[in-house]
Amino acid sequence: MKKITIMLAVLLYTASCFSQQGQTFTLKGKATGGLTGIVYLRYLDADGKMKLDSSTLQNNSFFFKGRISEPAIANFYGRLKTQSVEDPNTTQIFLEPTEMNITVAKDQFKNLVMKGSKSQQEMESLALLKKPIRKEMEPVLERLRKEKDHEKAAEIRDSLEPFNKREGKIEDDFFASHPDSYVTAYMMRYKMGELNLAQAEQIYNSWTSRIKESSYGKETLKEVNALKGGSPGAVVQMFSAKDINGAVLNLADFKGKKYVLLDFWASWCVPCRKGNPHLLGLYRKYKDKGLEIVGVASDDRTPDAWRKAVEKDGIGVWKHVLSGPDRGSRIGESFGIHTLPTKILVDKNGIIVGRYGGNGESDEAMDKKMSELFGK
C-alpha cells in the first residue's frame, strides 16, 4: 500500500512538473518559390518568456521544436523588406503542442499552408469569411497608407467604419459558435474596445472552463474587470498625479464637493481634439453648478505636444494630468480604457454614473445626463 501511495505521489509530481514545463511542439517546414536563408519563430514559451528561435533552410526544409503551455499565437517570418505587419515575408500562426507542418513561399508568408493545428484552421476559417470585405477595403486602406496629413487620415479611418461593422458581425458570430476556441479568446483583446460591459461579460461567460483558464482567458477577465471598474455603478478608483502645472492632483479631494468628468484623450487623437469645443461649452455651463473636468492624456512620451494642445484648444481652464508611461500603472488601465476619447462621470460620492465614448454611451447621452444633474 505504501509503494502504491509513493508511486501515485511520484506520478502526480511528474504530471505537475510536466504541466508547469508545458508540452512539446514540432514545426516542420518546406520552402518553395525561391525562399532561402533563415526563418524565424517568435512565441511565448512554457515559462511565459518571449522566445525567438531561428532555423536555417537546408534542402528547402526547416525545423522548429519547443515547449508551450497551451495553443498560442506566434510570429513567423523570413527576410523582411519593411518593418510593417503587411510585409509579405511575415505572418502570424497558431502553435499547438503537437506535430505541425508548413509549406511557405518567398513573399507569400500570409498564404502559407499549415497542417496539424486546429487553432490555425479556425483562425484561417475566420479570415476566409472576412476576405471579401478586406478586398473591398483595400482601396481605402491604400489611400490611408499614402495620406500624410493627420486630419485627412482620420477622415479616411472614419470611412472604414462600415467595413469594420461588417467584419465585427462576422467575429460576433464566430465567437458565439466557438466558445471553446483559443482563437476566440485571443481575438477578444482586439474586440474589447468595441464592447460595453454587458456585451463583454456575455462573451466571456459563454466560454468553456478550459478557455477561461487559458492565458488569453485570464487576460480577458482582467480586461472585463477593469471595464467593470470604469462603468456606471462602480466605486471610482482614486488616483493622484502631478498636473500640468506641477502640482499634485488627488481625485479624492473632489469627493463630497464636485461631480468630476474624467476625459481620457491625447494630443494626437483627432476625434478628441474635435470634441474639445463641446466640452468647453459643458464646462462653462455647469462649472458653477458643481462640475469639474480632469483631462487624462496619453501623451507621456510627447509632453510638449500635450501642453501645446491644451493651450491651442483653450482647455487649460480645467485640470490636466498624464495617464502614466508604464503599463500596469497607467491611470486609464483602472477604468478599462481601450479607445480615445472616453469620458467617465463620477458623482460627489465617488460613484461612476456615466461612461461615454469608448465602451459607453454617446455624447448626446452625456449631455442629457448633465442636464438631469445640473438643470438646463
Disulfide bonds with the S-S distance in Angstrom:
Cys269-Cys272 2.25
